[in-house]
């Protein structure tokens, strides 16, 4: 009888391996992030800021450097391709304890931001030097929020690029949203204030930035001179001409996945939560009612305010201000801020885009009925692995379309292309069809015939 040396015998474990294996470099990187956050925590809780310029520089440098080092240490050096190992086993990504804690923390931050800004006084003081340098005025809670927002997009954008570095489309669109957020949504509005001009966000327009077409805003911009007149025309042209034209050629992805700041945060910082989107038919019905209801709400509000302005306030009277404030509270603050972003770890990263964004609703109507964009499928190659549906942040059951060989023309699709990236068989493609493809789109189910002799039984 022969015996086997225990040292050469392969070990066998029935326990599920832990999805994360943190190495020494990652631990050091996390320590740097923790120290940077500690600086900010001290500022928030005590109001003690040790030379604001240096405190802010040190904290941001530690957080940014540690985060980038962690990402590089985690993703490089391993096998190529996209790795989503153990996503559904992580507490943070699967509505576990850490996920709920993060959701509560983000939600509490938004509540303080909108209704209790005094609680953020120490943090505002920390950003005073940066606000003076960029805007020439004192910092407030909105500047702090914009700074954090932009920092998150940039840092998690690096993480996203590293993760999907083998997909050219993903790399390009991530660079795009990082650029538009940094330049057009943060630096340029700050510079305009520094030049004593109106603060204006060029990448947001009606109906998402609803107040840009409200009578008071239009008259206020118009009275500031030539630049204000240009801004009024810019908003009108983008809302009523550019949006339909661009959506006709490229679908809503040109905005939702390449330009929009809300989409920028969702695609970068929210990437880890994309698998949490509900794919059920019940939620799909709720989605259509909610998002189109918000679009109708903002449209009626805008029309009523303009009628009231035309009639010199005789239609609504004092209620005009109440109506605009009601929309700002329910949709602008509660829906897009507190719920839309705070609930990332609970509802997924596109809760606002999916259920509440009026811009997404308008773009979706154009995309479904008038756009050349669609996701084509090759049902004969589909192996029903379900990766596409699992990673669809908009709650689309992509696999069901792929199995039928049917093109995907859902109005909610933002064209992020992750379904295409995670497909192991190349079943899905993002394409722009010809003008003749627009008619009857989404109604024709293509049958793919495979010759019997081409089928091999293994």
Secondary structure, 3 states (H helix, E strand, C coil): CCCCCCCCCCCCCCCCCCCCCCCHHHHHHHHHHHHHHHHHHHHHHHCCCCCHHHHHHHHHHHHHHHHHHHHHHHHCCCCCCCCCCCHHHCCCCCCCHHHHHHHHHHHHHHHHHHHCHHHHHHHHHHCHHHHHHHHCCCCCHHHHHHHHHHHHHHHHHHHHHHHCCCCHHHHHHHHHHHHHHHHHHHHHHHHHHHCCCCCCCCCCCCCCCHHHHCHHHHHHHHCCCHHHHHHHHHHHHHHHHHHHHHHHHHCCHHHHCCCCHHHHHHHHCCHHHHHHCCCCHHHHHHHHHHHHHHHHHHHHHHHHHHHHHHCCCCCCCCHHHHHHHHHHHHHHHHHHHHHCCCCHHHHCCCHHHHHCCHHHHHHHHHHHHHCCEEEEECHHHCCCCCHHHHCCCCCCCHHHHHHHCCCECCCCCCCCCHHHHHCCCCCEEEEECCHHHCCCCCCCCCCCCCCHHHCCCC
